[in-house]
Amino acid sequence: MHYHRVKMSRKTQSNSVVHRVIEIILLFQDGQQAFTVDEISRTLDLPKSTTYRLVRILQESGLLAKADTSHYQLGAAFMRLSRAALNSNRDIRLMALPAMQRIAESVLESVSLMRIINKQVVCIESVEGQHALRVSIEQGRIQPLYAGASSRVLLAHLPESEWPEYLQFPLKRFTSNTIIDYDTLKDDLHAVRRDGYAVSDGEIDVGARAVAVPLYNNRDEVVAALSIEAPAMRMPSDVVARYVAILREEAQNIRNK
């Protein structure tokens, strides 16, 4: 009798479960707010029975919650972890907030501070604009490293050899303006590094435009991205140039603290 099946050890099984649970959580990093079990199963190529079991584990732990009868979203426990991550960035937020408030008062548009946390971009502080029609990026928002002005500023200033490690291929298209071709993205990142700022035009949210600059610490390391967001109609090219100058001045003020 030929019996070649290899029995998986408990440790290997445990590691496999942990890996799959992490994969499910990471599905939310690209901006989709909720998934069905079928969507999770297809995306991760998991048996539906396994997916149900893992989703139930995540739901019982509070990391996932029912969004409606068929969809699951991030749960309260995950939100508490997100707040803990934000609190770990308290010092840089406190240093940057006065400058962000000055920028918002000067240009009347929304201002945000973002940094990389676990290979994704998280808004760690934001100040609302004063217009009735405005673009708002709420504190705690997560977005991928390839889409949006702040994201590309942060990715551009990582070593180029590490760029693929921070991207999940194929790149997801959010709008018709999202860059999903890696060669095109690399060219853009080289330009961002050369110019010292990035501009995005409706790459994640249609009709929104943003400009971002890197925020350096005293060791010449990029620790965050400082940005202004507005409806595209209020941010033509000449306004972008003015905003870049304002952001750079305030980024230097933060660095000098």
C-alpha positions as CSV (number, residue, x, y, z in Angstrom):
1,M,0.0,0.0,0.0
2,H,1.3,3.4,-1.0
3,Y,0.3,6.2,1.4
4,H,2.1,9.4,0.8
5,R,-0.1,11.9,2.6
6,V,2.0,14.1,4.9
7,K,0.3,14.9,8.2
8,M,0.5,18.5,9.1
9,S,1.9,19.2,12.6
10,R,-0.2,21.2,15.0
11,K,2.4,24.0,14.9
12,T,2.2,24.1,11.1
13,Q,-1.6,24.1,11.2
14,S,-1.5,26.9,13.8
15,N,0.9,29.0,11.7
16,S,-1.3,28.5,8.6
17,V,-4.4,29.7,10.5
18,V,-2.6,32.8,11.8
19,H,-1.3,33.5,8.3
20,R,-4.8,33.2,6.8
21,V,-6.4,35.4,9.5
22,I,-3.8,38.1,8.8
23,E,-4.5,37.9,5.1
24,I,-8.2,38.5,5.8
25,I,-7.5,41.6,7.9
26,L,-5.1,42.9,5.2
27,L,-7.8,42.8,2.6
28,F,-9.2,46.0,4.1
29,Q,-6.0,48.0,3.6
30,D,-6.8,48.9,0.0
31,G,-9.9,50.9,1.0
32,Q,-12.8,48.5,0.5
33,Q,-15.0,48.8,3.6
34,A,-16.8,45.5,3.7
35,F,-16.5,42.0,2.2
36,T,-18.8,39.0,1.9
37,V,-17.6,35.5,2.7
38,D,-17.7,34.7,-1.0
39,E,-15.5,37.6,-1.8
40,I,-12.9,36.7,0.8
41,S,-13.0,33.1,-0.3
42,R,-12.4,34.0,-4.0
43,T,-9.8,36.7,-3.3
44,L,-7.7,34.5,-1.0
45,D,-8.4,31.2,-2.8
46,L,-9.7,29.6,0.3
47,P,-12.4,26.9,0.7
48,K,-15.7,28.6,1.7
49,S,-16.0,26.4,4.8
50,T,-12.5,27.5,6.0
51,T,-13.4,31.1,5.2
52,Y,-16.6,30.9,7.3
53,R,-14.6,29.5,10.2
54,L,-11.9,32.1,10.1
55,V,-14.4,35.0,9.7
56,R,-16.3,33.6,12.8
57,I,-13.0,33.6,14.8
58,L,-12.4,37.2,13.8
59,Q,-16.0,38.2,14.6
60,E,-15.8,36.6,18.0
61,S,-12.6,38.4,18.8
62,G,-14.1,41.7,17.7
63,L,-11.7,42.2,14.8
64,L,-14.6,41.9,12.3
65,A,-18.2,42.8,12.7
66,K,-21.3,42.4,10.6
67,A,-21.9,45.4,8.3
68,D,-25.2,44.0,7.0
69,T,-26.7,40.5,6.5
70,S,-23.9,39.4,4.2
71,H,-21.0,41.8,4.6
72,Y,-18.3,42.0,7.2
73,Q,-16.3,45.1,8.2
74,L,-13.5,45.9,10.6
75,G,-14.8,45.6,14.2
76,A,-14.4,47.5,17.5
77,A,-11.3,45.6,18.6
78,F,-9.5,46.6,15.4
79,M,-10.6,50.2,15.9
80,R,-9.1,50.1,19.4
81,L,-5.8,48.8,18.0
82,S,-5.9,51.6,15.4
83,R,-6.3,54.2,18.1
84,A,-3.4,52.6,20.0
85,A,-1.3,53.0,16.9
86,L,-2.3,56.6,16.6
87,N,-1.4,57.2,20.2
88,S,2.1,55.8,19.5
89,N,2.5,58.7,17.1
90,R,1.4,61.3,19.7
91,D,4.7,63.2,19.7
92,I,4.9,63.9,16.0
93,R,1.2,64.8,16.0
94,L,1.6,67.3,18.8
95,M,4.6,68.9,17.1
96,A,2.8,69.1,13.7
97,L,-0.7,70.2,14.8
98,P,0.0,73.9,15.3
99,A,1.6,74.1,11.8
100,M,-1.3,72.2,10.3
101,Q,-3.8,74.6,11.9
102,R,-1.8,77.6,10.5
103,I,-1.9,76.0,7.1
104,A,-5.7,75.3,7.3
105,E,-6.4,78.9,8.4
106,S,-4.2,80.3,5.6
107,V,-5.6,78.3,2.7
108,L,-9.0,77.4,4.1
109,E,-8.6,73.8,2.9
110,S,-8.1,70.5,4.8
111,V,-4.7,69.5,6.0
112,S,-3.5,66.0,6.9
113,L,-0.5,64.2,8.4
114,M,0.2,60.7,7.2
115,R,2.8,58.1,7.9
116,I,3.6,54.4,7.1
117,I,2.3,51.9,9.7
118,N,2.7,48.2,8.9
119,K,3.3,48.8,5.2
120,Q,0.2,51.0,4.7
121,V,-0.4,54.7,4.9
122,V,-2.4,55.9,7.9
123,C,-3.7,59.5,8.6
124,I,-2.5,60.2,12.1
125,E,-3.8,63.8,12.3
126,S,-6.1,66.0,10.3
127,V,-7.5,69.5,10.3
128,E,-10.8,70.3,8.5
129,G,-11.0,73.0,5.8
130,Q,-13.5,75.8,6.3
131,H,-15.4,75.6,3.0
132,A,-18.8,74.0,2.9
133,L,-17.6,71.9,0.0
134,R,-14.3,70.3,1.1
135,V,-12.2,67.2,1.0
136,S,-11.8,65.6,4.4
137,I,-9.4,62.8,5.3
138,E,-10.4,61.5,8.7
139,Q,-7.9,60.5,11.4
140,G,-7.3,56.8,11.1
141,R,-8.0,56.5,7.4
142,I,-5.9,53.8,5.7
143,Q,-4.8,54.0,2.1
144,P,-2.3,52.1,-0.1
145,L,1.2,53.3,-0.7
146,Y,0.8,53.8,-4.4
147,A,-2.3,56.0,-4.6
148,G,-2.6,59.5,-3.3
149,A,-0.1,62.4,-2.9
150,S,1.0,61.5,0.7
151,S,1.3,57.8,-0.1
152,R,3.7,58.4,-3.0
153,V,5.8,60.9,-1.1
154,L,6.3,58.3,1.6
155,L,7.0,55.5,-0.8
156,A,9.3,57.6,-3.0
157,H,11.6,58.2,0.0
158,L,12.0,54.5,0.8
159,P,14.9,52.7,-0.8
160,E,13.9,51.8,-4.4
161,S,14.8,48.2,-3.8
162,E,12.1,48.0,-1.1
163,W,9.3,49.4,-3.2
164,P,7.9,46.0,-4.4
165,E,7.8,44.8,-0.8
166,Y,5.3,47.6,0.1
167,L,3.0,46.9,-2.8
168,Q,0.5,44.2,-3.4
169,F,0.3,43.2,-7.0
170,P,-1.8,43.5,-9.0
171,L,-2.4,47.1,-7.9
172,K,-6.0,47.9,-7.3
173,R,-7.7,50.7,-9.4
174,F,-9.9,53.0,-7.3
175,T,-10.7,55.5,-10.1
176,S,-9.7,56.0,-13.8
177,N,-6.7,58.1,-12.5
178,T,-5.2,55.5,-10.2
179,I,-1.7,54.4,-11.4
180,I,-1.7,50.7,-11.5
181,D,1.2,50.1,-14.0
182,Y,4.4,49.5,-12.0
183,D,6.7,51.1,-14.6
184,T,4.6,54.2,-14.7
185,L,4.5,54.3,-10.9
186,K,8.3,54.0,-10.7
187,D,8.7,56.9,-13.1
188,D,6.3,59.0,-11.0
189,L,8.1,58.0,-7.7
190,H,11.5,59.1,-9.2
191,A,9.9,62.5,-10.1
192,V,8.5,62.8,-6.6
193,R,11.9,62.2,-5.1
194,R,13.5,64.6,-7.5
195,D,10.9,67.4,-7.0
196,G,10.3,66.9,-3.3
197,Y,6.5,66.9,-3.5
198,A,3.7,64.9,-5.0
199,V,0.3,65.8,-6.5
200,S,-2.6,63.5,-6.9
201,D,-5.7,64.1,-9.0
202,G,-8.7,61.9,-8.1
203,E,-6.6,58.8,-7.6
204,I,-8.7,57.5,-4.7
205,D,-11.6,59.9,-4.5
206,V,-13.1,61.3,-7.8
207,G,-12.9,65.1,-7.9
208,A,-10.4,65.5,-5.1
209,R,-6.9,66.9,-5.5
210,A,-4.0,66.9,-3.0
211,V,-0.4,68.0,-2.8
212,A,2.0,66.6,-0.2
213,V,5.6,67.1,0.9
214,P,7.9,65.0,3.1
215,L,8.4,65.7,6.8
216,Y,12.0,65.1,7.9
217,N,13.4,64.6,11.3
218,N,16.8,65.9,12.5
219,R,18.5,62.8,11.1
220,D,17.3,63.6,7.5
221,E,14.8,60.7,7.7
222,V,11.3,61.1,6.2
223,V,8.9,60.3,9.1
224,A,5.6,61.6,7.7
225,A,3.9,63.4,4.8
226,L,2.2,66.7,5.2
227,S,-0.6,67.5,2.7
228,I,-3.4,69.8,1.6
229,E,-6.6,68.4,0.1
230,A,-9.2,70.2,-1.8
231,P,-11.8,69.9,-4.6
232,A,-9.9,69.8,-7.9
233,M,-11.6,73.0,-9.1
234,R,-10.0,75.0,-6.2
235,M,-6.5,73.6,-6.8
236,P,-5.2,74.6,-10.3
237,S,-1.5,74.4,-11.1
238,D,-0.7,77.9,-9.9
239,V,-2.3,77.2,-6.5
240,V,-0.4,73.9,-6.3
241,A,2.9,75.8,-6.5
242,R,1.8,78.2,-3.7
243,Y,0.7,75.3,-1.5
244,V,4.0,73.5,-2.0
245,A,5.8,76.5,-0.7
246,I,3.5,76.8,2.3
247,L,3.9,73.1,3.1
248,R,7.6,73.2,2.8
249,E,7.9,76.2,5.1
250,E,5.7,74.6,7.8
251,A,7.5,71.2,7.4
252,Q,10.7,73.0,8.2
253,N,9.1,74.7,11.2
254,I,8.0,71.3,12.5
255,R,11.5,69.9,11.9
256,N,13.1,72.7,13.8
257,K,11.1,72.1,17.0
